Amino acid sequence: MRNKLSWRIKEKNMTDKELDELGDKIVRVLKTIYDPEIPVDIYELGLIYDVFVSEENDAKILMTLTSPNCPVAESLPVEIEEKIKTLPEINNCEVEITFDPTWTQEMMSEEAKLELGML
């Protein structure tokens, strides 16, 4: 079962409601980005492990890939950074790839599993 994404936002000037709205905006952007080999967005695939937003409104996204040999290992992080930076609240974005823990199908959401006929 996929863990719920944990938000770590350090913005002192935002209310809880504004923080939730920013988190929702980031997720909406992430849900527009797809793994080219799987017809499911990267968020529902469980590739996004964590999102941090600093007091300076810089985002850092910790994510994984379906495999270390993923053909989009170089282009996918750039696409994510570019799309997240289109949000007016975000000044900059950095994506860090990790393989700890290794991605497994259990990290996919129920929605992703349903889309792929796994349920």
KESE-456307 format. One record per residue: residue in three letters; y, z, x of N, C-alpha, C, O in turn. Coordinates in pm, 1 decimal, m for minus. Example, Ala and Ser with C-alpha at 12.3 -4.5 7.8 and 13.67 -1.06 7.14 Angstrom:
+--------+----------+----------+----------+----------+----------+----------+----------+----------+----------+----------+----------+----------+
| residu |     n.py |     n.pz |     n.px |    ca.py |    ca.pz |    ca.px |     c.py |     c.pz |     c.px |     o.py |     o.pz |     o.px |
+--------+----------+----------+----------+----------+----------+----------+----------+----------+----------+----------+----------+----------+
|    Ala |   m569.0 |    780.0 |   1319.0 |   m450.0 |    780.0 |   1230.0 |   m330.0 |    780.0 |   1320.0 |   m331.9 |    846.5 |   1423.6 |
|    Ser |   m225.0 |    708.0 |   1285.0 |   m106.0 |    714.0 |   1367.0 |      3.0 |    787.0 |   1290.0 |    113.8 |    803.9 |   1340.9 |
+--------+----------+----------+----------+----------+----------+----------+----------+----------+----------+----------+----------+----------+
***
This chain:
+--------+----------+----------+----------+----------+----------+----------+----------+----------+----------+----------+----------+----------+
| residu |     n.py |     n.pz |     n.px |    ca.py |    ca.pz |    ca.px |     c.py |     c.pz |     c.px |     o.py |     o.pz |     o.px |
+--------+----------+----------+----------+----------+----------+----------+----------+----------+----------+----------+----------+----------+
|    Met |   m118.3 |      0.0 |     84.5 |      0.0 |      0.0 |      0.0 |    123.7 |      0.0 |     88.3 |    129.4 |     70.6 |    189.0 |
|    Arg |    219.4 |    m77.1 |     51.1 |    342.2 |    m91.8 |    128.5 |    430.7 |     30.9 |    113.6 |    446.8 |     83.9 |      3.7 |
|    Asn |    487.9 |     75.6 |    224.2 |    582.4 |    187.0 |    220.1 |    715.0 |    138.0 |    167.0 |    753.5 |     23.3 |    189.6 |
|    Lys |    784.7 |    224.7 |     96.7 |    917.5 |    190.7 |     47.9 |   1013.4 |    185.3 |    166.5 |   1007.8 |    269.2 |    256.4 |
|    Leu |   1100.5 |     86.3 |    165.1 |   1198.3 |     69.9 |    271.9 |   1289.4 |    191.7 |    275.8 |   1340.9 |    234.5 |    172.5 |
|    Ser |   1309.1 |    246.7 |    392.8 |   1399.7 |    361.0 |    404.6 |   1533.8 |    311.9 |    457.3 |   1540.1 |    233.7 |    552.1 |
|    Trp |   1637.7 |    357.8 |    396.0 |   1773.3 |    318.7 |    435.7 |   1831.0 |    425.9 |    524.9 |   1816.6 |    545.2 |    498.4 |
|    Arg |   1895.7 |    383.0 |    629.5 |   1966.8 |    476.2 |    716.2 |   2106.5 |    420.7 |    733.2 |   2133.7 |    340.7 |    822.7 |
|    Ile |   2192.6 |    464.3 |    646.8 |   2329.0 |    412.9 |    647.2 |   2421.8 |    526.2 |    686.3 |   2421.7 |    632.3 |    623.9 |
|    Lys |   2500.4 |    503.3 |    789.5 |   2593.0 |    604.3 |    839.2 |   2736.1 |    559.2 |    811.4 |   2809.0 |    521.5 |    903.2 |
|    Glu |   2774.3 |    563.1 |    689.2 |   2910.2 |    521.7 |    654.5 |   2975.7 |    637.5 |    580.8 |   2945.4 |    663.7 |    464.4 |
|    Lys |   3064.4 |    705.4 |    648.7 |   3126.0 |    826.3 |    593.4 |   3220.8 |    796.7 |    478.0 |   3241.4 |    882.4 |    392.1 |
|    Asn |   3278.5 |    677.7 |    474.4 |   3379.8 |    647.6 |    374.3 |   3322.3 |    588.8 |    246.3 |   3398.4 |    548.0 |    158.6 |
|    Met |   3191.2 |    583.3 |    233.2 |   3130.2 |    524.5 |    114.5 |   3068.7 |    633.1 |     27.5 |   3015.2 |    732.2 |     77.3 |
|    Thr |   3077.3 |    612.3 |   m103.7 |   3011.4 |    702.7 |   m197.5 |   2863.4 |    667.9 |   m202.7 |   2821.9 |    563.1 |   m153.4 |
|    Asp |   2784.1 |    756.0 |   m262.5 |   2640.9 |    728.0 |   m277.8 |   2619.6 |    599.0 |   m355.8 |   2530.4 |    520.4 |   m323.9 |
|    Lys |   2701.2 |    577.7 |   m457.4 |   2689.3 |    456.5 |   m538.7 |   2718.0 |    332.5 |   m453.1 |   2646.4 |    232.8 |   m462.7 |
|    Glu |   2820.9 |    338.4 |   m370.8 |   2853.9 |    225.1 |   m283.7 |   2743.7 |    200.2 |   m180.8 |   2714.1 |     85.3 |   m147.8 |
|    Leu |   2682.8 |    308.2 |   m130.0 |   2571.3 |    293.7 |    m36.3 |   2453.3 |    225.3 |   m103.7 |   2390.6 |    136.7 |    m45.6 |
|    Asp |   2423.1 |    266.6 |   m226.6 |   2313.7 |    204.0 |   m301.0 |   2342.7 |     56.5 |   m326.2 |   2253.7 |    m27.8 |   m315.4 |
|    Glu |   2467.8 |     26.0 |   m359.9 |   2505.8 |   m113.1 |   m385.9 |   2492.4 |   m197.5 |   m259.0 |   2446.4 |   m311.5 |   m265.2 |
|    Leu |   2532.2 |   m142.6 |   m144.8 |   2518.4 |   m215.5 |    m18.9 |   2370.4 |   m237.9 |     12.9 |   2331.8 |   m346.9 |     55.2 |
|    Gly |   2288.6 |   m136.3 |     m7.1 |   2145.2 |   m151.0 |     13.7 |   2087.5 |   m259.4 |    m75.2 |   2006.0 |   m340.0 |    m30.5 |
|    Asp |   2129.7 |   m261.7 |   m202.0 |   2081.9 |   m364.6 |   m294.9 |   2125.8 |   m503.9 |   m250.5 |   2049.4 |   m599.7 |   m262.1 |
|    Lys |   2246.9 |   m515.4 |   m200.4 |   2295.8 |   m645.2 |   m152.2 |   2213.6 |   m694.1 |    m32.9 |   2178.9 |   m811.9 |    m24.4 |
|    Ile |   2183.2 |   m603.0 |     58.4 |   2103.5 |   m639.8 |    176.1 |   1965.1 |   m685.8 |    132.4 |   1913.9 |   m785.7 |    182.8 |
|    Val |   1904.4 |   m613.4 |     38.9 |   1771.4 |   m652.2 |    m10.5 |   1777.9 |   m788.5 |    m79.0 |   1689.2 |   m871.6 |    m59.5 |
|    Arg |   1882.3 |   m812.3 |   m159.4 |   1895.3 |   m943.2 |   m225.6 |   1901.4 |  m1055.5 |   m123.6 |   1842.5 |  m1161.5 |   m144.6 |
|    Val |   1972.2 |  m1033.7 |    m13.4 |   1978.4 |  m1135.3 |     92.3 |   1840.9 |  m1153.5 |    156.4 |   1795.5 |  m1266.2 |    175.8 |
|    Leu |   1775.4 |  m1043.5 |    188.9 |   1643.3 |  m1051.2 |    252.0 |   1542.3 |  m1123.9 |    162.8 |   1452.1 |  m1191.6 |    212.2 |
|    Lys |   1558.5 |  m1109.1 |     30.9 |   1466.0 |  m1172.4 |    m62.0 |   1491.1 |  m1322.4 |    m76.6 |   1418.2 |  m1389.9 |   m149.3 |
|    Thr |   1593.1 |  m1375.9 |     m8.9 |   1616.5 |  m1521.3 |    m10.0 |   1554.2 |  m1588.3 |    111.5 |   1561.4 |  m1710.4 |    125.7 |
|    Ile |   1493.2 |  m1509.4 |    198.9 |   1437.9 |  m1561.3 |    324.1 |   1285.2 |  m1557.6 |    314.6 |   1225.6 |  m1453.8 |    285.7 |
|    Tyr |   1224.3 |  m1672.2 |    339.2 |   1079.5 |  m1685.9 |    322.1 |   1009.7 |  m1716.1 |    453.6 |   1063.9 |  m1783.1 |    541.5 |
|    Asp |    887.9 |  m1664.5 |    464.4 |    798.5 |  m1705.4 |    571.3 |    757.6 |  m1848.1 |    536.6 |    708.8 |  m1871.5 |    426.0 |
|    Pro |    775.6 |  m1944.5 |    627.0 |    748.2 |  m2084.0 |    592.0 |    601.0 |  m2113.4 |    563.0 |    569.6 |  m2215.5 |    501.9 |
|    Glu |    512.3 |  m2026.8 |    605.4 |    370.1 |  m2049.8 |    582.7 |    315.9 |  m1977.7 |    460.1 |    203.7 |  m2003.9 |    416.8 |
|    Ile |    395.0 |  m1887.4 |    404.2 |    351.5 |  m1807.3 |    289.9 |    463.5 |  m1813.5 |    185.5 |    578.6 |  m1785.4 |    218.8 |
|    Pro |    433.2 |  m1849.4 |     60.3 |    538.3 |  m1865.4 |    m40.7 |    590.3 |  m1733.6 |    m99.4 |    604.6 |  m1719.8 |   m220.9 |
|    Val |    618.0 |  m1637.8 |    m11.4 |    667.7 |  m1506.6 |    m53.2 |    779.3 |  m1467.3 |     42.6 |    771.4 |  m1494.4 |    162.5 |
|    Asp |    884.3 |  m1402.8 |    m10.8 |    996.3 |  m1364.3 |     75.6 |    956.4 |  m1253.1 |    172.3 |    859.9 |  m1180.2 |    149.4 |
|    Ile |   1032.8 |  m1241.8 |    280.7 |    999.1 |  m1148.9 |    388.4 |   1004.5 |  m1002.9 |    345.0 |    933.7 |   m919.1 |    400.8 |
|    Tyr |   1087.3 |   m972.0 |    246.7 |   1096.7 |   m834.8 |    198.3 |    968.4 |   m796.0 |    124.7 |    910.0 |   m691.2 |    152.2 |
|    Glu |    924.8 |   m880.6 |     31.5 |    803.9 |   m851.9 |    m46.0 |    678.6 |   m860.5 |     40.3 |    578.4 |   m795.5 |     10.5 |
|    Leu |    683.4 |   m940.6 |    147.8 |    570.2 |   m946.3 |    240.3 |    552.8 |   m816.1 |    318.3 |    447.1 |   m791.9 |    376.6 |
|    Gly |    656.4 |   m732.9 |    319.4 |    649.6 |   m606.5 |    392.8 |    684.9 |   m621.5 |    539.3 |    648.2 |   m537.6 |    621.5 |
|    Leu |    757.2 |   m729.6 |    572.5 |    794.7 |   m751.7 |    712.8 |    914.0 |   m667.7 |    755.7 |    935.9 |   m648.4 |    875.3 |
|    Ile |    991.4 |   m617.3 |    660.0 |   1109.8 |   m536.7 |    691.3 |   1068.4 |   m390.0 |    694.2 |   1026.3 |   m334.4 |    592.8 |
|    Tyr |   1080.6 |   m328.1 |    811.1 |   1041.6 |   m188.0 |    826.2 |   1157.3 |    m92.2 |    802.4 |   1137.5 |     14.6 |    744.6 |
|    Asp |   1276.1 |   m127.7 |    845.2 |   1389.0 |    m36.4 |    831.8 |   1519.4 |   m113.1 |    841.2 |   1525.8 |   m220.2 |    901.7 |
|    Val |   1623.8 |    m57.2 |    780.6 |   1757.9 |   m113.4 |    788.0 |   1853.3 |      0.4 |    821.4 |   1853.0 |    104.5 |    755.7 |
|    Phe |   1933.8 |    m20.4 |    923.0 |   2034.4 |     77.6 |    963.7 |   2171.1 |     12.2 |    950.2 |   2187.7 |   m104.5 |    985.6 |
|    Val |   2268.5 |     85.9 |    899.6 |   2406.6 |     38.2 |    898.5 |   2491.7 |    147.6 |    961.8 |   2492.5 |    261.5 |    915.3 |
|    Ser |   2562.9 |    112.1 |   1067.6 |   2642.4 |    210.3 |   1141.3 |   2775.5 |    237.8 |   1071.9 |   2811.4 |    171.9 |    974.3 |
|    Glu |   2847.0 |    335.4 |   1123.8 |   2980.5 |    367.2 |   1072.9 |   3075.8 |    249.5 |   1089.5 |   3175.6 |    239.3 |   1018.2 |
|    Glu |   3044.8 |    160.8 |   1183.9 |   3128.6 |     42.2 |   1207.4 |   3083.7 |    m75.3 |   1119.9 |   3131.8 |   m187.4 |   1135.9 |
|    Asn |   2991.1 |    m48.2 |   1027.4 |   2936.2 |   m150.1 |    937.0 |   2860.0 |   m259.3 |   1010.3 |   2861.0 |   m375.2 |    968.7 |
|    Asp |   2794.2 |   m222.4 |   1119.1 |   2703.4 |   m312.5 |   1188.9 |   2562.4 |   m281.0 |   1139.7 |   2522.6 |   m164.7 |   1134.9 |
|    Ala |   2487.3 |   m384.4 |   1103.4 |   2351.6 |   m365.6 |   1053.1 |   2250.3 |   m391.0 |   1164.4 |   2269.2 |   m478.4 |   1249.1 |
|    Lys |   2144.1 |   m313.9 |   1162.4 |   2030.5 |   m336.8 |   1250.9 |   1907.0 |   m335.3 |   1163.3 |   1884.2 |   m240.9 |   1087.7 |
|    Ile |   1827.9 |   m440.1 |   1174.1 |   1708.2 |   m453.1 |   1092.5 |   1586.7 |   m449.5 |   1183.5 |   1574.7 |   m529.0 |   1276.8 |
|    Leu |   1496.9 |   m356.2 |   1155.2 |   1371.8 |   m344.1 |   1228.7 |   1264.7 |   m411.3 |   1144.1 |   1241.8 |   m374.0 |   1029.0 |
|    Met |   1199.9 |   m510.3 |   1202.6 |   1101.8 |   m586.3 |   1126.6 |    985.1 |   m626.9 |   1214.3 |    986.3 |   m607.4 |   1335.9 |
|    Thr |    884.7 |   m683.7 |   1150.5 |    769.7 |   m736.7 |   1221.2 |    746.7 |   m879.4 |   1176.5 |    820.3 |   m932.2 |   1093.2 |
|    Leu |    645.6 |   m940.6 |   1231.5 |    602.7 |  m1074.1 |   1192.2 |    456.0 |  m1064.7 |   1151.2 |    387.6 |   m968.2 |   1185.2 |
|    Thr |    408.6 |  m1164.2 |   1078.8 |    268.7 |  m1160.8 |   1035.9 |    173.5 |  m1167.5 |   1154.2 |     60.4 |  m1119.9 |   1145.8 |
|    Ser |    218.9 |  m1226.8 |   1265.3 |    139.4 |  m1227.0 |   1388.2 |    232.3 |  m1248.2 |   1507.1 |    340.3 |  m1304.9 |   1491.1 |
|    Pro |    192.3 |  m1203.9 |   1625.6 |    276.3 |  m1225.6 |   1745.1 |    297.4 |  m1373.6 |   1776.4 |    394.5 |  m1409.8 |   1842.9 |
|    Asn |    207.3 |  m1458.8 |   1729.2 |    219.0 |  m1602.8 |   1753.9 |    287.1 |  m1676.9 |   1640.2 |    274.8 |  m1798.9 |   1629.8 |
|    Cys |    358.0 |  m1605.6 |   1555.8 |    425.4 |  m1665.4 |   1441.0 |    517.3 |  m1778.4 |   1487.8 |    596.5 |  m1759.3 |   1580.1 |
|    Pro |    507.6 |  m1896.3 |   1424.9 |    588.1 |  m2010.3 |   1468.9 |    738.8 |  m1992.1 |   1449.0 |    817.4 |  m2065.7 |   1508.7 |
|    Val |    780.4 |  m1896.3 |   1366.7 |    923.3 |  m1874.7 |   1344.7 |    973.7 |  m1748.6 |   1416.1 |   1077.3 |  m1693.1 |   1379.5 |
|    Ala |    899.8 |  m1704.3 |   1517.5 |    936.0 |  m1581.4 |   1589.0 |   1076.7 |  m1586.5 |   1646.5 |   1142.8 |  m1483.1 |   1656.8 |
|    Glu |   1123.1 |  m1703.8 |   1683.9 |   1258.4 |  m1715.3 |   1739.6 |   1362.3 |  m1746.5 |   1633.2 |   1474.1 |  m1695.4 |   1639.8 |
|    Ser |   1328.1 |  m1829.1 |   1535.6 |   1427.5 |  m1872.8 |   1437.6 |   1448.7 |  m1774.9 |   1322.2 |   1559.6 |  m1765.4 |   1269.6 |
|    Leu |   1344.2 |  m1702.0 |   1281.9 |   1356.4 |  m1611.4 |   1167.9 |   1458.1 |  m1499.0 |   1191.5 |   1541.5 |  m1474.7 |   1104.3 |
|    Pro |   1454.4 |  m1429.7 |   1305.7 |   1556.4 |  m1326.0 |   1328.1 |   1698.8 |  m1381.0 |   1324.1 |   1788.9 |  m1314.8 |   1272.5 |
|    Val |   1720.0 |  m1499.6 |   1377.0 |   1853.4 |  m1560.8 |   1375.3 |   1896.7 |  m1589.9 |   1231.8 |   2011.7 |  m1565.7 |   1195.0 |
|    Glu |   1804.7 |  m1641.7 |   1151.1 |   1836.0 |  m1668.8 |   1010.2 |   1873.2 |  m1540.4 |    937.0 |   1968.4 |  m1538.6 |    859.0 |
|    Ile |   1798.3 |  m1432.9 |    962.0 |   1828.4 |  m1304.5 |    898.7 |   1965.9 |  m1255.4 |    939.9 |   2046.4 |  m1216.8 |    855.2 |
|    Glu |   1993.3 |  m1256.7 |   1070.4 |   2124.2 |  m1210.8 |   1119.0 |   2237.5 |  m1289.4 |   1055.6 |   2335.9 |  m1230.7 |   1010.5 |
|    Glu |   2225.0 |  m1420.1 |   1051.6 |   2331.3 |  m1503.7 |    995.8 |   2353.6 |  m1475.6 |    848.2 |   2467.9 |  m1467.8 |    803.2 |
|    Lys |   2246.1 |  m1460.2 |    772.5 |   2259.8 |  m1437.2 |    628.4 |   2314.7 |  m1298.1 |    597.7 |   2396.8 |  m1283.4 |    507.2 |
|    Ile |   2271.0 |  m1195.9 |    671.2 |   2321.1 |  m1060.2 |    647.7 |   2469.9 |  m1052.9 |    682.6 |   2545.8 |   m983.1 |    615.4 |
|    Lys |   2512.0 |  m1124.4 |    787.1 |   2653.9 |  m1123.0 |    826.5 |   2744.5 |  m1190.0 |    723.8 |   2866.6 |  m1177.2 |    732.9 |
|    Thr |   2688.0 |  m1261.0 |    626.3 |   2771.6 |  m1320.4 |    521.1 |   2819.0 |  m1215.4 |    421.0 |   2911.9 |  m1240.5 |    344.3 |
|    Leu |   2755.9 |  m1098.2 |    421.1 |   2801.1 |   m990.8 |    331.7 |   2935.6 |   m939.4 |    381.9 |   2948.8 |   m908.2 |    500.2 |
|    Pro |   3034.8 |   m930.0 |    295.1 |   3168.1 |   m887.3 |    340.2 |   3171.5 |   m747.1 |    399.9 |   3259.1 |   m716.4 |    480.8 |
|    Glu |   3077.1 |   m661.6 |    360.7 |   3074.7 |   m523.8 |    411.6 |   3015.5 |   m513.9 |    551.8 |   3030.5 |   m411.1 |    617.8 |
|    Ile |   2949.1 |   m618.2 |    597.9 |   2878.8 |   m614.5 |    726.4 |   2956.9 |   m692.0 |    832.3 |   2991.1 |   m808.7 |    813.1 |
|    Asn |   2984.3 |   m625.3 |    943.8 |   3056.0 |   m690.4 |   1053.9 |   2964.0 |   m768.7 |   1144.8 |   2996.2 |   m880.0 |   1186.4 |
|    Asn |   2848.8 |   m710.3 |   1175.6 |   2755.5 |   m773.4 |   1267.9 |   2614.1 |   m733.4 |   1227.4 |   2594.6 |   m635.0 |   1156.0 |
|    Cys |   2516.1 |   m809.9 |   1273.1 |   2376.9 |   m778.8 |   1241.4 |   2289.8 |   m811.8 |   1360.6 |   2307.1 |   m914.7 |   1426.0 |
|    Glu |   2195.2 |   m722.2 |   1387.9 |   2098.2 |   m742.2 |   1494.4 |   1959.3 |   m718.9 |   1436.0 |   1936.8 |   m622.3 |   1363.0 |
|    Val |   1867.2 |   m807.9 |   1468.6 |   1729.6 |   m793.0 |   1423.5 |   1643.3 |   m758.2 |   1543.9 |   1649.1 |   m824.4 |   1647.5 |
|    Glu |   1563.2 |   m653.3 |   1528.5 |   1469.5 |   m613.9 |   1633.7 |   1327.8 |   m633.0 |   1581.3 |   1292.7 |   m583.9 |   1474.0 |
|    Ile |   1247.0 |   m705.2 |   1658.6 |   1107.6 |   m729.3 |   1621.6 |   1019.1 |   m622.9 |   1687.1 |   1034.0 |   m591.3 |   1805.1 |
|    Thr |    927.1 |   m568.9 |   1607.4 |    830.1 |   m473.1 |   1658.9 |    691.8 |   m509.8 |   1604.9 |    680.2 |   m571.1 |   1498.8 |
|    Phe |    590.8 |   m473.2 |   1676.3 |    454.5 |   m490.8 |   1628.3 |    384.3 |   m356.1 |   1617.7 |    261.5 |   m347.7 |   1621.5 |
|    Asp |    464.4 |   m251.3 |   1604.5 |    412.6 |   m116.6 |   1589.2 |    479.0 |    m52.0 |   1467.9 |    594.6 |    m10.8 |   1477.3 |
|    Pro |    411.5 |    m42.0 |   1357.1 |    271.3 |    m76.1 |   1337.0 |    253.1 |   m226.7 |   1315.9 |    346.4 |   m298.2 |   1279.5 |
|    Thr |    132.4 |   m271.4 |   1339.5 |     96.1 |   m409.9 |   1318.2 |     98.4 |   m439.7 |   1168.9 |     53.9 |   m358.5 |   1087.8 |
|    Trp |    150.6 |   m556.7 |   1133.2 |    153.5 |   m595.6 |    992.1 |     12.5 |   m620.1 |    940.3 |    m70.4 |   m681.4 |   1007.6 |
|    Thr |    m13.0 |   m571.0 |    819.5 |   m138.4 |   m598.5 |    750.3 |   m106.4 |   m634.7 |    605.6 |      5.2 |   m611.6 |    559.1 |
|    Gln |   m201.8 |   m690.3 |    535.8 |   m180.5 |   m729.9 |    396.5 |   m148.5 |   m610.9 |    306.8 |    m87.8 |   m627.5 |    201.0 |
|    Glu |   m188.4 |   m492.7 |    347.7 |   m159.7 |   m372.8 |    268.0 |    m10.1 |   m343.4 |    261.4 |     34.3 |   m267.6 |    175.2 |
|    Met |     67.9 |   m402.7 |    351.7 |    212.2 |   m379.3 |    353.2 |    285.9 |   m463.1 |    249.6 |    404.0 |   m440.5 |    223.2 |
|    Met |    216.5 |   m559.0 |    191.6 |    279.7 |   m643.9 |     90.7 |    299.6 |   m565.8 |    m38.7 |    222.6 |   m475.6 |    m71.6 |
|    Ser |    404.2 |   m602.4 |   m110.6 |    429.6 |   m540.8 |   m240.3 |    328.5 |   m594.4 |   m342.4 |    261.6 |   m695.0 |   m318.7 |
|    Glu |    319.1 |   m526.2 |   m454.2 |    232.3 |   m573.1 |   m563.4 |    276.4 |   m712.5 |   m607.2 |    193.1 |   m798.2 |   m636.7 |
|    Glu |    407.9 |   m734.7 |   m611.1 |    462.8 |   m865.3 |   m650.2 |    412.5 |   m976.1 |   m556.6 |    375.0 |  m1084.1 |   m602.2 |
|    Ala |    412.1 |   m948.7 |   m426.1 |    364.9 |  m1047.4 |   m329.2 |    216.8 |  m1073.4 |   m346.2 |    172.7 |  m1188.3 |   m342.7 |
|    Lys |    140.1 |   m967.9 |   m364.4 |     m3.9 |   m983.2 |   m382.5 |    m34.7 |  m1063.5 |   m509.0 |   m126.0 |  m1146.1 |   m510.1 |
|    Leu |     41.3 |  m1039.0 |   m614.5 |     22.9 |  m1111.8 |   m738.9 |     54.7 |  m1259.7 |   m717.1 |    m20.2 |  m1346.9 |   m761.2 |
|    Glu |    165.9 |  m1287.4 |   m649.1 |    207.8 |  m1425.3 |   m620.8 |    101.9 |  m1500.3 |   m541.2 |     82.5 |  m1620.2 |   m561.3 |
|    Leu |     34.2 |  m1431.7 |   m452.4 |    m66.9 |  m1493.8 |   m367.2 |   m207.1 |  m1487.6 |   m426.6 |   m304.1 |  m1526.5 |   m361.5 |
|    Gly |   m217.9 |  m1438.6 |   m550.2 |   m347.0 |  m1433.0 |   m618.3 |   m441.0 |  m1329.5 |   m560.7 |   m562.9 |  m1345.9 |   m566.4 |
|    Met |   m385.5 |  m1223.2 |   m505.2 |   m468.5 |  m1118.8 |   m444.3 |   m495.3 |  m1002.2 |   m539.3 |   m566.2 |   m908.1 |   m503.4 |
|    Leu |   m439.5 |  m1007.7 |   m659.3 |   m462.0 |   m900.5 |   m758.7 |   m534.9 |   m955.0 |   m878.9 |   m563.0 |   m880.8 |   m973.0 |
+--------+----------+----------+----------+----------+----------+----------+----------+----------+----------+----------+----------+----------+
***
